[in-house]
Amino acid sequence: MTARTTFRAPVDRSPAEAMATSIGDAWRAACRSIDRLDARLLVQHVAQCTHADLLARPERAFPAAQAECLDELVSRRANGEPLAYLIGSADFFGLTFEVSPAVLIPRPETELLVELALDVLQALPAPEVVDLGTGSGAIAISLKRHCPQASLTAVELSAAALAVARRNADRHAVDIGLVAGDWFEPLEGARFDLIVANPPYVAEGDAHLAENGLPFEPRMALTDGLSGGDGLHCIRTIISQATAHLLADGWVLIEHGYGQAEQVRAALDEQGFVEVGTWRDLSRIERVSGGRLR
């Protein structure tokens, strides 16, 4: 007797469902569209697993709902959206910070600013410090964690960014003052031992603003928006007002862009700062300039 074969119509599966049924499958599938490391971090984020889990238990189940979520994130990453926004966090100076499109993503080169600031603060018993344009709060919180005797004030114009900074301060259990305002505007009469800032310094119209995920980051944190400007308007504003907010022998340290060091030093010289200098980041780019109030 000949066995009868029952025909079954193929079942339509969504791209996400077809992508993977295990975390190992998910990682391999994502690697076809984006960088391998980015793919791994997205899988870990969606599956709430570790790198060790991926290596030791690649057969761990990856449900359809997670596959759909990963599919969307992979597409967004392939379209250039920064990984930090997709997973909602970024590492800086040994700490993990919440980030969102309301704040600039902390960069490794900015760690130089923190290192230089800590060098200034180590000799002071109870220094007063202000971080202008704090964004996610990464600089201020890192300074407070490594110099607990310091009193930190962080100023931010964007209400949405200030909310992120507040959550990061709570996350890392640090007591810092978070103030809404534009540079020194909310600090009338206040003086500090150290002023640090990573202000907007990319010239409006610079081609780099359209590259490397920058279109997804807050424009006001990248450029002053002045048509035909050189990107130094915010830096010059901070330096011109810094002397009125520094204690005797106080320092100002400012991050800036490639090729701007000479102009930043000139602005510091004009305001009477001494020991004016520039420091290079790990890529040997002149990244931070500063000086001491005479």
Long-range contacts (C-beta under 8 A, 24 or more apart in sequence): 14-64, 14-68, 15-71, 16-64, 16-67, 16-68, 16-69, 16-70, 16-71, 17-64, 17-67, 17-68, 19-67, 19-70, 19-71, 20-62, 20-67, 20-70, 21-61, 21-62, 22-58, 22-59, 22-60, 22-61, 22-62, 23-47, 23-49, 23-53, 23-54, 23-57, 23-58, 23-59, 23-60, 23-61, 23-62, 24-54, 24-58, 24-59, 24-60, 25-58, 25-62, 26-62, 26-66, 26-67, 26-70, 27-54, 27-58, 30-70, 30-74, 33-74, 33-75, 33-77, 33-78, 34-74, 34-77, 34-78, 38-77, 38-83, 39-74, 41-83, 41-87, 42-70, 42-73, 42-74, 42-77, 42-83, 42-86, 42-87, 43-70, 45-73, 45-86, 45-87, 46-70, 46-73, 80-213, 80-215, 80-216, 81-213, 81-216, 82-213, 82-216, 82-217, 85-216, 90-136, 92-138, 92-142, 93-138, 93-142, 93-146, 94-142, 95-138, 95-141, 95-142, 95-145, 95-172, 97-136, 97-137, 97-138, 97-141, 97-168, 97-171, 98-136, 98-164, 98-167, 98-168, 98-171, 99-136, 99-164, 100-160, 100-164, 101-216, 101-217, 101-218, 102-158, 102-160, 102-161, 102-163, 102-164, 102-218, 103-135, 103-136, 103-158, 103-160, 103-161, 103-164, 103-165, 103-218, 103-221, 104-135, 104-136, 104-198, 104-217, 104-218, 104-221, 104-222, 105-217, 106-135, 106-136, 106-138, 108-282, 109-255, 109-281, 109-282, 109-283, 109-285, 109-287, 110-138, 110-139, 110-198, 110-255, 112-255, 112-279, 112-280, 112-281, 112-282, 112-287, 112-288, 113-139, 113-196, 113-198, 113-253, 113-255, 113-287, 113-288, 114-139, 114-142, 114-143, 114-146, 116-253, 116-279, 116-288, 116-290, 117-143, 117-194, 117-196, 117-253, 118-143, 118-146, 118-147, 120-193, 120-194, 120-251, 120-253, 121-147, 121-150, 121-193, 121-194, 122-147, 124-150, 124-193, 125-149, 126-150, 126-151, 127-151, 127-192, 127-193, 127-194, 128-153, 128-191, 128-192, 128-193, 128-194, 128-247, 129-153, 129-192, 129-193, 129-194, 129-195, 129-196, 130-154, 130-155, 130-187, 130-190, 130-192, 130-194, 130-195, 130-196, 130-245, 131-155, 131-196, 131-197, 132-183, 132-184, 132-195, 132-196, 132-197, 132-199, 132-238, 133-157, 133-183, 133-197, 133-198, 133-199, 133-200, 133-221, 133-234, 134-161, 134-162, 134-165, 134-178, 135-161, 135-164, 135-165, 135-198, 135-221, 136-161, 136-164, 136-165, 136-168, 137-164, 137-165, 137-166, 137-168, 137-169, 137-176, 137-178, 138-168, 139-196, 139-198, 140-165, 140-176, 141-165, 141-168, 141-169, 141-172, 141-174, 141-176, 143-196, 144-174, 144-175, 144-176, 145-172, 145-174, 151-177, 152-176, 152-177, 153-177, 153-179, 153-187, 153-190, 153-192, 154-178, 154-179, 155-179, 155-180, 155-181, 155-183, 155-184, 155-186, 155-187, 156-180, 156-181, 157-181, 157-182, 157-220, 158-218, 158-220, 158-221, 161-218, 161-221, 183-234, 183-237, 183-238, 183-241, 184-238, 184-241, 184-244, 184-245, 187-245, 190-245, 191-245, 191-246, 191-247, 191-250, 192-245, 192-246, 192-247, 192-250, 193-246, 193-247, 193-249, 193-250, 193-251, 194-250, 194-251, 194-252, 194-253, 195-238, 195-242, 195-245, 195-246, 195-250, 195-251, 195-252, 195-253, 196-252, 196-253, 196-254, 197-235, 197-238, 197-252, 197-253, 197-254, 197-255, 198-254, 198-255, 199-234, 199-235, 199-238, 199-254, 199-255, 200-224, 200-231, 200-234, 201-231, 201-232, 201-234, 201-235, 201-255, 201-256, 201-257, 201-260, 202-231, 202-257, 203-229, 203-230, 203-231, 204-228, 204-229, 204-231, 206-231, 230-260, 230-263, 231-257, 231-260, 232-256, 232-260, 232-263, 232-264, 232-267, 235-260, 235-264, 235-267, 236-267, 239-264, 239-267, 239-268, 239-271, 240-267, 240-271, 242-271, 242-293, 243-271, 243-272, 243-273, 243-293, 246-293, 247-293, 248-293, 249-292, 249-293, 250-292, 250-293, 251-290, 251-291, 251-292, 251-293, 252-290, 252-291, 252-293, 253-288, 253-289, 253-290, 254-288, 254-289, 254-290, 255-287, 255-288, 256-286, 256-287, 256-288, 256-289, 258-285, 258-286, 259-286, 260-286, 261-286, 261-289, 264-289, 265-289, 265-291
